[in-house]
Amino acid sequence: MEISDKLLCLFSADITEEDDRYTVEIPKREIDTGSIEPGETYRVALISRSASGTADTSEPSPAGRTSDEPQPPVEAGELRYVEIEDIGKQGDGIARVERGYVIIVPGAEVGERVKIEVSEVKSNFAVGEIIEDDL
């Protein structure tokens, strides 16, 4: 399956029924990381949890992830060149890489191109420290 570079976030969710409509809830962490904003309109794609279309019954991995969840596109200690696209609520720079994955860069400003070292990696965002700025 080909995944667009425009993908902002990817998560698993249940569909709930409410009167004459169905709802897919977006986890708060997706809003908190700045990938998406409340009140905006987005295209939504639904992907089966397994190739056969049945629910995935595999056990979670030791890290708490099932095998079908995407892995972050960065690793701790990795060096990257990124462009700061936004400023987060706490004043940190926000860069987006593959699949819209967010890297938080403290001390960076919008429009800066910086070389970073990834210091912390979470399932939905990473933190990078500036090694070299104004590239």
C-alpha positions as CSV (number, residue, x, y, z in Angstrom):
1,M,0.0,0.0,0.0
2,E,1.3,3.4,-0.9
3,I,1.0,6.2,1.7
4,S,1.0,9.8,0.7
5,D,3.7,12.2,1.9
6,K,0.8,14.5,2.8
7,L,-0.3,12.1,5.6
8,L,-0.5,14.3,8.8
9,C,-1.2,11.5,11.4
10,L,-2.0,7.9,11.7
11,F,-3.7,6.2,14.6
12,S,-6.1,3.4,15.4
13,A,-9.7,4.3,16.5
14,D,-13.1,2.7,17.0
15,I,-16.2,3.8,15.2
16,T,-19.1,4.7,17.5
17,E,-22.8,5.0,16.6
18,E,-24.6,8.2,17.6
19,D,-28.3,8.4,16.5
20,D,-28.2,8.4,12.6
21,R,-24.4,8.9,12.2
22,Y,-21.1,7.3,13.1
23,T,-18.1,8.9,14.7
24,V,-14.4,8.3,14.5
25,E,-12.7,9.9,17.5
26,I,-9.3,11.6,17.1
27,P,-6.9,11.1,20.0
28,K,-6.1,14.3,21.9
29,R,-2.3,13.6,21.4
30,E,-2.8,14.3,17.6
31,I,-4.2,17.8,18.4
32,D,-1.5,18.4,21.1
33,T,1.4,17.6,18.7
34,G,0.1,20.1,16.2
35,S,-0.5,17.7,13.3
36,I,-4.1,18.7,13.0
37,E,-6.3,21.5,14.3
38,P,-9.9,21.5,15.6
39,G,-12.3,23.2,13.3
40,E,-10.3,22.4,10.1
41,T,-11.5,20.1,7.3
42,Y,-9.4,17.0,6.5
43,R,-9.7,14.1,4.1
44,V,-10.0,10.8,6.0
45,A,-9.0,7.3,4.8
46,L,-9.9,4.2,6.7
47,I,-7.6,1.2,6.5
48,S,-8.4,-2.3,7.6
49,R,-6.5,-3.5,10.6
50,S,-5.4,-6.6,8.8
51,A,-5.2,-7.7,5.2
52,S,-8.2,-10.1,5.5
53,G,-10.4,-7.3,6.9
54,T,-10.8,-9.0,10.3
55,A,-9.7,-7.5,13.6
56,D,-6.1,-8.0,14.5
57,T,-5.7,-10.4,17.3
58,S,-2.0,-10.2,17.7
59,E,-0.5,-9.5,21.1
60,P,1.0,-6.0,21.6
61,S,4.8,-5.8,21.4
62,P,6.8,-5.1,24.6
63,A,6.7,-1.4,23.7
64,G,2.9,-1.6,23.7
65,R,2.5,-1.4,19.9
66,T,0.9,-4.0,17.7
67,S,2.9,-5.1,14.6
68,D,0.6,-3.2,12.2
69,E,1.2,0.3,13.8
70,P,3.7,2.4,11.9
71,Q,7.1,3.0,13.4
72,P,8.4,6.5,13.7
73,P,10.5,7.5,10.7
74,V,13.4,8.7,12.9
75,E,15.6,7.1,15.5
76,A,17.3,8.6,18.6
77,G,20.8,9.8,17.8
78,E,19.9,10.3,14.1
79,L,21.1,13.5,12.4
80,R,18.7,15.3,10.1
81,Y,18.3,18.6,8.2
82,V,14.8,20.0,8.8
83,E,12.9,23.2,8.0
84,I,10.9,24.7,10.8
85,E,7.3,25.1,9.6
86,D,5.4,26.2,12.7
87,I,5.8,27.3,16.4
88,G,4.2,25.1,19.0
89,K,2.1,26.3,21.9
90,Q,5.1,26.3,24.1
91,G,7.3,28.3,21.7
92,D,9.3,25.4,20.3
93,G,9.9,25.0,16.5
94,I,7.9,22.3,14.7
95,A,9.3,20.4,11.7
96,R,7.5,17.7,9.8
97,V,9.2,14.8,8.0
98,E,7.9,11.6,6.4
99,R,4.2,11.0,6.7
100,G,3.7,14.3,8.6
101,Y,5.6,13.0,11.6
102,V,6.4,15.9,13.9
103,I,9.8,16.8,15.3
104,I,9.8,19.4,18.1
105,V,13.0,21.6,18.0
106,P,13.4,23.9,21.0
107,G,14.9,27.3,20.2
108,A,14.1,27.2,16.5
109,E,12.2,29.8,14.5
110,V,9.8,29.5,11.6
111,G,11.6,29.4,8.3
112,E,14.9,28.3,9.7
113,R,16.7,25.3,8.2
114,V,18.6,23.5,10.9
115,K,20.7,20.4,11.4
116,I,19.4,18.5,14.4
117,E,20.2,15.4,16.4
118,V,17.1,13.5,17.4
119,S,17.2,13.1,21.2
120,E,13.9,11.6,22.0
121,V,11.5,9.5,19.9
122,K,7.8,8.8,20.8
123,S,5.2,7.1,18.6
124,N,3.7,10.4,17.4
125,F,6.5,12.9,17.7
126,A,10.2,13.3,18.4
127,V,12.4,16.0,19.9
128,G,15.5,17.2,18.2
129,E,18.4,19.4,19.4
130,I,19.9,22.0,17.1
131,I,23.5,21.0,16.1
132,E,23.9,23.7,13.3
133,D,21.5,26.5,12.3
134,D,20.9,28.8,9.3
135,L,21.8,26.2,6.6
